[in-house]
Amino acid sequence: MALEDRIRLLRSMRAGYARIATRTVVASCRAKRIVLGTPLEGEEWSLGPWPVLRQFRLLLDSLYAIENGEPPPAGEVTATIEGRPRVKMFPGNTLDAFVHSGLRADVHLQSLEVDPTTLGMRSRLLAGGAYPSRIALVLGAGNVAAIPCMDVLTRMFNHGMVCLLKMHPLNSYLGPLYEEAFATAIEQDFLRIVYGGAEAGHYLCQHAGIDEIHLTGSALTSEVIANGAPDKPLSSQLGCVTPVLIVPGPYLDAQLAEQAARLVGAIVHNAGCNCTTPRVIVTPYGWAQRDAFLRHLEQAMAAAPLRLAYYPGATERWEYLARRRAGIRFVGSTIGGMLPWTLVPDLDPDDRDEQLFALEPFCPIVAETQVGSGDPLEFLADAVTFVNDRLWGSLSAMLVVHPRSQDDPDIADALEEAVERLRYGTVGINVWPQLSFCLASTPWGGHPTYTRENRQSGTGWVHNSSMLVGVEKTVIRDSLSSRRKAPFSGGHRSSHLLFRRLAAAERGAGWAALPGIMEASIRG
C-alpha cells in the first residue's frame, strides 16, 4: 500500500474513533457502575480516548516524516550510565511540555552501536513499501478499553500487518463501536473484529490463516497459546507484580502524604485491575518514617470510594490472598459487589512461598515488605536484587526518590545503576508507570531479557509510535512534589474534566484545549 494511502487510512480511522470516543467512555462506565459526571469517569477517559487519540496523532506524525524522507520524530540522544543510547521521547512538543511540566521519558536502547540519525528505526522498511502478506490475530484485553485499539494500530502501522481482532467477552460491548470507528479499514479488508470466548480464541490461534499472535492477557493464557501454536510468533503483555521502591531520604511529612496519595490513586484505579497497579511496596528495613508513610497510605485509601469488583475472579483471588493474614488492614467492607482496599504489611522478604510475590492479584490488594537498610546505597542494591529475583513479572516498576537524594552524586549514580539493573520494561521515578502506557510515544512491554520459554510479562513492544527497534526499557521521571495535583493522584476532584480535555487536545483542539486543561488541573 502506498505511503499516502496508509496516511489516508490512518486519518480516516482517527476521525472514526473521535466520533465514538465519548460513547466508549459511557459504555465502560455503565459496565463498571461508574456514575457519569464524577471524577471516577476520568479513569475511563485515561483508559480509552486519551491514549488512543495520542497514538493516532503520533503515528501520523511519524508517517508524515517518512513521507518527507525523514525518520520518525525523536529527541536528543544521550548515553546511559553504561554508555548505551538513551533517546528522549517525552515531551515531544511544546504543548506536552507545558501541560505535563517536569515530566520526562527516555527510551534506553540495547545496542552500543546505533546510528543517531536513524536510531535503528523501522522507517526505512516502512518507506520501502512492500511487506510479506501476513495476518495478525490480536486477542484484546477485557479490562482497558484502549488496549485492543492500540494493539491493532501497532500491528497495522508499525508492522504492516492485516489484523483480526477478537474482543474479550468482558468488554465485547465496545466491539460494535470499534467496527463503526474503523469502518474504512474493515471495508478494505485490513481489519476484522470478531467475538467469542476461550474456544473461539483457541480455534483462531491454531487456524492456518493466522501468521502471528498478539495477546494482552494472563500468563496462563499465553502458555496455553504457546503450547497450542508453537510455530507461530507470539508477542504479549501479561501483567506484573509491580513493585514500588521507597528510597530513604529527608522527606517532609507533607511529601510522604503526597506520595501516599499518588500511590493510592494508582492502587485503586480501575478497581485494582491494571497490569501496572502497585502490588508490593518495598520500604527500607528499620526506616524511621515507615509507620508515618503507611498511616498516610491508609488515610488516602479511606478517602477513595470503593469500586465494583467487575473483573472475573477478583473476589475469589482477594479471598485467597487475604485470608488469615496477620496484621492485614481493611479499608471499607465487602458490600454490593465491592471489595475493601486491602493492605498487607510486613511480608517476609525471605518467604519463598509468599503468594503475593508470585501472583498478580487483579483485585484491590497491596502488600509491603522491608529490605536493606536506611542507607540509600545499601537499600537500592538490595531492593533491586529482591524485586528482580523474587517478584513475578517484568513489565513495570516504580521508585520514590527525594530530590536532595538525587542531588547527592553517590546516590544519583546508585539510582542510575539501579535503573539499569531493574529488569522491567518501564521504570517510573516519582511517577506511576501507567503514564508511559498512555503517552504512546514510549514503547510498552516486558523487559527483553525474557523469552518465549520464560515469558514473565511477555515479549515484544506495542505503541512505540516512532518505531524504534532494539528497545531495552522506558524510563519516565517526574518531580517528587507539584503545585498541581498529579493526574492519577487519589482524591483528584476534576480528573473527569482533565482527561476528557486532554483527549480533546489530541483529537485536534491542540492549544485551544489548554485553558480547560489547566483549569481542571489546578482544581485537582
LINJO-V209724 format. One record per residue. N is the residue number from 1. RES is the residue in one small letter. D_FIRST is the distance of its C-alpha to the first C-alpha in whole Angstrom. Layout:
N/RES/D_FIRST
N/RES/D_FIRST
This chain:
1/m/0
2/a/4
3/l/6
4/e/8
5/d/6
6/r/7
7/i/10
8/r/11
9/l/10
10/l/12
11/r/15
12/s/15
13/m/16
14/r/18
15/a/20
16/g/21
17/y/22
18/a/24
19/r/26
20/i/27
21/a/28
22/t/31
23/r/31
24/t/30
25/v/33
26/v/36
27/a/35
28/s/35
29/c/38
30/r/40
31/a/39
32/k/40
33/r/43
34/i/42
35/v/44
36/l/42
37/g/43
38/t/44
39/p/43
40/l/42
41/e/39
42/g/38
43/e/37
44/e/34
45/w/33
46/s/33
47/l/31
48/g/29
49/p/27
50/w/28
51/p/26
52/v/23
53/l/23
54/r/24
55/q/21
56/f/19
57/r/20
58/l/20
59/l/16
60/l/16
61/d/18
62/s/16
63/l/13
64/y/15
65/a/17
66/i/14
67/e/13
68/n/17
69/g/17
70/e/19
71/p/19
72/p/19
73/p/22
74/a/25
75/g/29
76/e/32
77/v/32
78/t/35
79/a/37
80/t/38
81/i/42
82/e/41
83/g/39
84/r/35
85/p/33
86/r/33
87/v/30
88/k/31
89/m/28
90/f/30
91/p/31
92/g/28
93/n/30
94/t/33
95/l/33
96/d/32
97/a/35
98/f/37
99/v/36
100/h/37
101/s/39
102/g/40
103/l/37
104/r/35
105/a/33
106/d/32
107/v/30
108/h/32
109/l/30
110/q/31
111/s/31
112/l/34
113/e/32
114/v/29
115/d/28
116/p/28
117/t/26
118/t/23
119/l/25
120/g/23
121/m/20
122/r/16
123/s/15
124/r/15
125/l/13
126/l/10
127/a/10
128/g/10
129/g/7
130/a/7
131/y/9
132/p/12
133/s/11
134/r/14
135/i/15
136/a/17
137/l/20
138/v/21
139/l/25
140/g/26
141/a/29
142/g/32
143/n/33
144/v/31
145/a/29
146/a/26
147/i/25
148/p/23
149/c/21
150/m/21
151/d/20
152/v/17
153/l/16
154/t/16
155/r/15
156/m/12
157/f/11
158/n/14
159/h/13
160/g/9
161/m/11
162/v/12
163/c/15
164/l/18
165/l/21
166/k/24
167/m/27
168/h/30
169/p/33
170/l/34
171/n/32
172/s/30
173/y/32
174/l/29
175/g/26
176/p/27
177/l/26
178/y/23
179/e/22
180/e/23
181/a/21
182/f/17
183/a/18
184/t/14
185/a/13
186/i/15
187/e/15
188/q/11
189/d/12
190/f/11
191/l/15
192/r/18
193/i/21
194/v/24
195/y/28
196/g/31
197/g/33
198/a/34
199/e/34
200/a/30
201/g/29
202/h/31
203/y/30
204/l/26
205/c/26
206/q/28
207/h/26
208/a/24
209/g/21
210/i/20
211/d/19
212/e/20
213/i/22
214/h/23
215/l/26
216/t/28
217/g/31
218/s/34
219/a/35
220/l/37
221/t/34
222/s/32
223/e/35
224/v/35
225/i/31
226/a/31
227/n/34
228/g/33
229/a/29
230/p/30
231/d/28
232/k/25
233/p/24
234/l/25
235/s/24
236/s/27
237/q/29
238/l/32
239/g/35
240/c/38
241/v/41
242/t/41
243/p/44
244/v/45
245/l/47
246/i/50
247/v/51
248/p/55
249/g/55
250/p/58
251/y/56
252/l/58
253/d/58
254/a/56
255/q/53
256/l/54
257/a/54
258/e/51
259/q/49
260/a/50
261/a/49
262/r/45
263/l/45
264/v/47
265/g/44
266/a/42
267/i/44
268/v/44
269/h/40
270/n/39
271/a/42
272/g/42
273/c/39
274/n/36
275/c/35
276/t/36
277/t/40
278/p/43
279/r/44
280/v/47
281/i/49
282/v/50
283/t/53
284/p/56
285/y/59
286/g/62
287/w/60
288/a/62
289/q/60
290/r/58
291/d/60
292/a/60
293/f/56
294/l/56
295/r/58
296/h/56
297/l/53
298/e/55
299/q/56
300/a/52
301/m/52
302/a/55
303/a/53
304/a/50
305/p/50
306/l/49
307/r/46
308/l/45
309/a/45
310/y/42
311/y/40
312/p/41
313/g/44
314/a/44
315/t/48
316/e/49
317/r/47
318/w/49
319/e/52
320/y/52
321/l/51
322/a/54
323/r/57
324/r/60
325/r/59
326/a/61
327/g/61
328/i/58
329/r/58
330/f/56
331/v/55
332/g/55
333/s/56
334/t/54
335/i/54
336/g/52
337/g/50
338/m/49
339/l/50
340/p/52
341/w/51
342/t/52
343/l/53
344/v/54
345/p/56
346/d/57
347/l/56
348/d/57
349/p/54
350/d/56
351/d/56
352/r/53
353/d/53
354/e/52
355/q/50
356/l/48
357/f/47
358/a/45
359/l/44
360/e/42
361/p/44
362/f/41
363/c/44
364/p/46
365/i/48
366/v/48
367/a/50
368/e/52
369/t/54
370/q/55
371/v/55
372/g/56
373/s/59
374/g/59
375/d/58
376/p/54
377/l/54
378/e/55
379/f/53
380/l/50
381/a/51
382/d/52
383/a/50
384/v/46
385/t/48
386/f/49
387/v/45
388/n/43
389/d/46
390/r/47
391/l/44
392/w/42
393/g/38
394/s/36
395/l/34
396/s/36
397/a/39
398/m/41
399/l/44
400/v/47
401/v/48
402/h/51
403/p/50
404/r/53
405/s/53
406/q/49
407/d/52
408/d/54
409/p/52
410/d/53
411/i/52
412/a/49
413/d/48
414/a/49
415/l/46
416/e/43
417/e/45
418/a/44
419/v/41
420/e/40
421/r/42
422/l/40
423/r/38
424/y/36
425/g/32
426/t/33
427/v/37
428/g/38
429/i/41
430/n/43
431/v/40
432/w/39
433/p/36
434/q/34
435/l/33
436/s/31
437/f/29
438/c/29
439/l/28
440/a/24
441/s/24
442/t/26
443/p/25
444/w/27
445/g/28
446/g/31
447/h/33
448/p/31
449/t/34
450/y/34
451/t/32
452/r/32
453/e/35
454/n/36
455/r/34
456/q/36
457/s/33
458/g/30
459/t/28
460/g/25
461/w/24
462/v/22
463/h/21
464/n/21
465/s/19
466/s/20
467/m/18
468/l/22
469/v/22
470/g/26
471/v/27
472/e/31
473/k/31
474/t/31
475/v/35
476/i/35
477/r/39
478/d/41
479/s/44
480/l/47
481/s/48
482/s/47
483/r/49
484/r/46
485/k/45
486/a/42
487/p/40
488/f/40
489/s/44
490/g/46
491/g/48
492/h/45
493/r/47
494/s/44
495/s/41
496/h/39
497/l/39
498/l/38
499/f/35
500/r/34
501/r/34
502/l/32
503/a/30
504/a/30
505/a/30
506/e/26
507/r/25
508/g/26
509/a/30
510/g/30
511/w/33
512/a/35
513/a/35
514/l/37
515/p/40
516/g/40
517/i/38
518/m/41
519/e/44
520/a/42
521/s/42
522/i/46
523/r/47
524/g/46
